[in-house]
Amino acid sequence: MKVTSTSRKIFVVLNTLLMLFMTVIAIFPFLNQLAISFSSSQAIMEGKVSFFPIGFNIVTYQDILKGAEFWINYKNTLVYTLIGTAVGLTLTTMAAYALSKKNVVGKKPILFIFVFTMFFGGGLIPTYLLYRTLSLTGSMWAIILNYAILPYHILLMKTYFESLPEELEDASKIDGLSQFGYFIKVAIPLSKPIIATMILFIAVIYWNDWFAALIYLDDKLQYPVTIYLRNALVGANIASQSGGQIDASAVRKIPQSIQAASMLLVAFPIICVYPFVQKHFTKGIMLGAIKG
């Protein structure tokens, strides 16, 4: 029979209360924004909204979702995220695997270059001039290639590949597998946790990005949905600062309401996907931190 001491019971109770308190703190901003997005303009202006909507309405969502431009931009975001994640994961995985090998020629200088770029960037203007010289401006490839390879992702995957037993590679050579065959048939299947982690990392970057699109794209029909919602929020702020009247039929002019609805519309797909990759995400981060 398991005996639990009084001090242990006190610790469990206090720890549970602390975790519940931290959970409330973490969830409150999300619930607050959800309530604001469905509340009336009067309740928002008077600061009455907390956990639950007051004067429930969906006018803000109707105003955002009714435009054809919104759905075009949403489709662009899906395209950029899917293609960008595929390109980024492929390049990152291959680079990390190559750099995880001890006998790679020039490994240290290459790693130094990667780490150097984590602290010192080329600058916005030189990068823009480079993209324009390569005829990438005005193209979706300016968005996709901008985040295709990130040093942190490479270092994380490199650490994971280095944690794989060397005996597996030796056994695969005996069985007649080439280096590429070992990479595809052995290393990749064993790296599902870190790959799931990278998919989430890279997808979130592409999904949330708006600055690169603002700089490198000119056509509004090429914009991601984050630009559309940003412009809506900026317009709402300008309208409110100009002293325009706001009533229940014009709730879209409430900056807080637009901000809340915009945040939820952008975050909703990621929130839906995260529970399915959470296990791999946590495991990948822990395993990737074993060495290094």
C-alpha positions as CSV (number, residue, x, y, z in Angstrom):
1,M,0.0,0.0,0.0
2,K,1.4,3.3,-1.1
3,V,1.7,5.8,1.8
4,T,1.8,9.6,1.0
5,S,3.3,11.9,3.5
6,T,1.6,15.1,4.6
7,S,4.3,17.3,3.0
8,R,3.8,15.4,-0.3
9,K,0.1,16.1,-0.2
10,I,0.7,19.7,0.5
11,F,3.1,19.9,-2.4
12,V,0.7,18.3,-4.8
13,V,-2.2,20.6,-3.8
14,L,0.0,23.7,-4.1
15,N,1.5,22.6,-7.4
16,T,-2.0,21.9,-8.7
17,L,-3.3,25.3,-7.7
18,L,-0.2,26.9,-9.2
19,M,-0.7,25.1,-12.5
20,L,-4.4,26.1,-12.6
21,F,-3.5,29.7,-11.9
22,M,-1.0,29.7,-14.8
23,T,-3.5,28.0,-17.1
24,V,-6.1,30.8,-16.3
25,I,-3.4,33.4,-17.0
26,A,-2.5,31.7,-20.4
27,I,-6.1,31.2,-21.5
28,F,-7.6,34.5,-20.4
29,P,-6.2,36.7,-23.3
30,F,-7.6,34.2,-25.8
31,L,-11.0,34.0,-24.2
32,N,-11.1,37.8,-23.8
33,Q,-10.3,38.4,-27.5
34,L,-13.0,35.8,-28.4
35,A,-15.5,37.6,-26.3
36,I,-14.6,41.0,-27.8
37,S,-15.0,39.7,-31.3
38,F,-18.6,38.7,-30.7
39,S,-19.6,41.7,-28.5
40,S,-21.4,44.9,-29.3
41,S,-19.6,48.2,-30.0
42,Q,-21.1,49.8,-26.9
43,A,-19.9,47.1,-24.6
44,I,-16.4,47.2,-26.1
45,M,-16.2,51.0,-25.7
46,E,-17.4,50.8,-22.1
47,G,-14.9,48.1,-21.3
48,K,-17.5,45.6,-20.0
49,V,-16.2,42.6,-21.9
50,S,-14.1,40.0,-20.1
51,F,-14.8,36.3,-20.5
52,F,-18.2,36.3,-22.2
53,P,-19.6,38.4,-25.1
54,I,-22.0,41.2,-24.3
55,G,-24.5,42.2,-26.9
56,F,-23.7,39.1,-29.0
57,N,-23.3,39.7,-32.7
58,I,-21.3,38.5,-35.7
59,V,-21.2,41.8,-37.6
60,T,-17.4,42.0,-37.4
61,Y,-16.9,38.5,-38.9
62,Q,-19.5,39.2,-41.6
63,D,-17.7,42.4,-42.6
64,I,-14.3,40.7,-42.8
65,L,-15.5,37.5,-44.5
66,K,-17.9,38.9,-47.1
67,G,-15.1,40.3,-49.3
68,A,-13.8,38.2,-52.2
69,E,-10.3,39.7,-51.6
70,F,-10.3,38.1,-48.1
71,W,-10.7,34.6,-49.6
72,I,-8.2,35.2,-52.3
73,N,-5.6,36.3,-49.7
74,Y,-6.5,33.4,-47.5
75,K,-5.9,31.0,-50.5
76,N,-2.5,32.8,-51.0
77,T,-1.6,32.1,-47.4
78,L,-2.4,28.4,-47.8
79,V,-0.3,28.2,-50.9
80,Y,2.6,30.1,-49.4
81,T,2.5,27.9,-46.2
82,L,2.2,24.6,-48.0
83,I,4.8,25.2,-50.6
84,G,7.1,27.1,-48.2
85,T,6.9,24.4,-45.6
86,A,7.7,21.7,-48.2
87,V,10.7,23.6,-49.6
88,G,11.9,24.7,-46.2
89,L,11.7,21.2,-44.7
90,T,13.5,19.6,-47.7
91,L,16.4,22.1,-47.7
92,T,16.7,22.2,-43.9
93,T,16.7,18.4,-43.6
94,M,19.3,17.9,-46.3
95,A,21.6,20.6,-45.0
96,A,21.3,19.4,-41.4
97,Y,22.0,15.8,-42.3
98,A,25.1,16.7,-44.3
99,L,26.4,18.9,-41.5
100,S,25.8,16.2,-38.9
101,K,28.5,14.0,-40.6
102,K,32.0,14.3,-39.1
103,N,33.9,13.9,-42.3
104,V,32.2,16.7,-44.3
105,V,34.8,18.9,-45.9
106,G,34.4,22.5,-44.8
107,K,32.0,21.7,-42.1
108,K,33.2,24.2,-39.5
109,P,33.3,27.2,-41.9
110,I,29.8,26.4,-43.1
111,L,28.5,26.2,-39.6
112,F,30.2,29.4,-38.8
113,I,28.4,31.1,-41.7
114,F,25.1,29.8,-40.5
115,V,25.7,30.9,-36.9
116,F,27.0,34.3,-38.1
117,T,23.8,35.0,-39.9
118,M,21.8,34.4,-36.7
119,F,23.5,37.5,-35.2
120,F,24.2,39.7,-38.3
121,G,21.8,40.1,-41.2
122,G,22.4,41.6,-44.6
123,G,20.0,44.4,-44.0
124,L,16.6,45.1,-45.6
125,I,17.8,47.4,-48.5
126,P,20.6,45.0,-49.7
127,T,18.2,42.1,-49.4
128,Y,15.5,43.9,-51.4
129,L,18.1,44.9,-54.1
130,L,19.3,41.3,-54.3
131,Y,15.7,40.0,-54.7
132,R,15.0,42.6,-57.4
133,T,18.2,41.7,-59.3
134,L,17.1,38.1,-59.2
135,S,13.6,39.1,-60.5
136,L,12.0,37.7,-57.4
137,T,10.1,40.8,-56.3
138,G,6.4,40.5,-57.2
139,S,6.6,36.7,-57.1
140,M,5.6,34.2,-54.4
141,W,9.1,32.9,-54.5
142,A,10.3,36.1,-52.7
143,I,8.1,35.0,-49.8
144,I,9.0,31.3,-49.9
145,L,12.8,31.6,-50.3
146,N,12.9,34.3,-47.7
147,Y,12.3,31.7,-44.9
148,A,13.4,28.5,-46.7
149,I,16.5,28.0,-44.6
150,L,16.8,29.3,-41.1
151,P,20.0,28.7,-39.0
152,Y,18.2,27.7,-35.9
153,H,16.2,25.0,-37.7
154,I,19.4,23.6,-39.2
155,L,21.2,23.5,-35.9
156,L,18.2,21.8,-34.2
157,M,17.9,19.1,-36.8
158,K,21.7,18.7,-37.0
159,T,21.8,18.0,-33.3
160,Y,19.0,15.4,-33.7
161,F,20.8,13.6,-36.6
162,E,24.0,13.5,-34.5
163,S,22.1,11.7,-31.8
164,L,21.3,8.7,-34.1
165,P,23.5,5.7,-33.4
166,E,26.5,5.4,-35.8
167,E,26.0,1.6,-35.7
168,L,22.8,2.0,-37.8
169,E,24.8,3.6,-40.6
170,D,27.5,1.0,-40.5
171,A,24.8,-1.8,-40.6
172,S,23.1,-0.1,-43.6
173,K,26.4,0.0,-45.5
174,I,26.9,-3.7,-44.9
175,D,23.4,-4.2,-46.3
176,G,24.4,-2.3,-49.4
177,L,22.7,1.0,-48.8
178,S,24.4,4.1,-50.1
179,Q,24.6,7.3,-48.1
180,F,21.5,8.7,-49.7
181,G,19.7,5.3,-49.2
182,Y,20.5,5.4,-45.5
183,F,19.2,9.0,-45.3
184,I,15.9,8.2,-47.0
185,K,15.2,4.7,-45.6
186,V,16.7,4.9,-42.1
187,A,17.5,8.5,-40.9
188,I,14.2,10.1,-42.1
189,P,11.9,7.4,-40.6
190,L,13.7,7.7,-37.3
191,S,13.4,11.5,-37.3
192,K,9.6,11.8,-37.3
193,P,9.6,13.8,-34.0
194,I,12.0,16.5,-35.2
195,I,10.4,16.6,-38.6
196,A,7.0,17.2,-37.0
197,T,8.6,19.9,-35.0
198,M,10.1,21.5,-38.0
199,I,6.8,21.4,-39.9
200,L,5.1,23.3,-37.1
201,F,7.9,25.8,-36.8
202,I,8.2,26.5,-40.5
203,A,4.4,26.5,-41.1
204,V,3.8,29.0,-38.3
205,I,6.4,31.3,-39.8
206,Y,4.8,31.3,-43.2
207,W,1.3,31.5,-41.9
208,N,1.9,34.5,-39.7
209,D,4.3,36.4,-41.9
210,W,3.2,39.7,-43.4
211,F,6.3,41.9,-43.5
212,A,8.0,40.1,-46.4
213,A,4.8,40.3,-48.4
214,L,4.5,44.0,-47.7
215,I,8.1,44.6,-48.9
216,Y,8.4,42.3,-51.9
217,L,4.8,42.1,-53.3
218,D,3.0,44.8,-55.2
219,D,-0.3,43.2,-56.2
220,K,-3.0,43.1,-53.6
221,L,-4.3,39.8,-55.0
222,Q,-0.9,38.2,-54.1
223,Y,-1.0,39.3,-50.5
224,P,-1.4,36.8,-47.7
225,V,-4.4,37.1,-45.4
226,T,-2.3,38.6,-42.7
227,I,-1.8,41.7,-44.9
228,Y,-5.5,41.9,-45.5
229,L,-6.3,41.8,-41.8
230,R,-3.5,44.2,-41.0
231,N,-4.9,46.7,-43.5
232,A,-8.4,46.3,-42.1
233,L,-7.1,47.0,-38.6
234,V,-5.1,50.1,-39.8
235,G,-8.2,51.4,-41.5
236,A,-10.3,50.9,-38.4
237,N,-7.7,52.8,-36.3
238,I,-7.7,55.7,-38.8
239,A,-11.5,55.8,-38.8
240,S,-11.7,55.8,-35.0
241,Q,-9.0,58.5,-34.7
242,S,-10.7,60.7,-37.3
243,G,-13.7,61.1,-35.0
244,G,-16.2,59.2,-37.1
245,Q,-19.4,58.0,-35.3
246,I,-19.6,54.4,-34.4
247,D,-22.8,52.6,-33.8
248,A,-24.1,49.0,-33.6
249,S,-24.4,48.7,-37.4
250,A,-20.8,49.8,-37.9
251,V,-19.1,47.6,-35.3
252,R,-16.4,46.9,-37.9
253,K,-15.0,50.4,-37.1
254,I,-14.2,49.4,-33.5
255,P,-10.4,48.7,-33.7
256,Q,-10.6,46.3,-30.7
257,S,-13.3,44.2,-32.4
258,I,-11.4,44.0,-35.7
259,Q,-8.2,43.2,-33.9
260,A,-9.8,40.3,-32.0
261,A,-11.6,38.8,-35.0
262,S,-8.5,39.1,-37.1
263,M,-6.3,37.4,-34.6
264,L,-8.8,34.5,-34.2
265,L,-9.3,34.1,-38.0
266,V,-5.5,33.9,-38.5
267,A,-4.8,31.7,-35.5
268,F,-7.7,29.2,-35.9
269,P,-6.0,26.8,-38.4
270,I,-2.8,26.6,-36.3
271,I,-4.8,26.0,-33.2
272,C,-6.6,23.2,-35.0
273,V,-3.4,21.6,-36.2
274,Y,-1.3,21.9,-33.1
275,P,-3.0,19.2,-30.9
276,F,-2.2,16.6,-33.6
277,V,1.5,17.4,-33.6
278,Q,2.0,18.4,-29.9
279,K,3.4,15.0,-28.9
280,H,6.0,15.0,-31.7
281,F,6.7,18.7,-31.1
282,T,7.6,18.2,-27.4
283,K,9.6,15.0,-28.1
284,G,11.5,16.6,-31.0
285,I,12.5,19.6,-28.9
286,M,13.8,17.4,-26.1
287,L,15.6,15.0,-28.3
288,G,17.1,17.8,-30.3
289,A,18.6,19.3,-27.1
290,I,20.4,16.1,-26.0
291,K,23.7,17.1,-27.6
292,G,25.3,20.4,-28.5
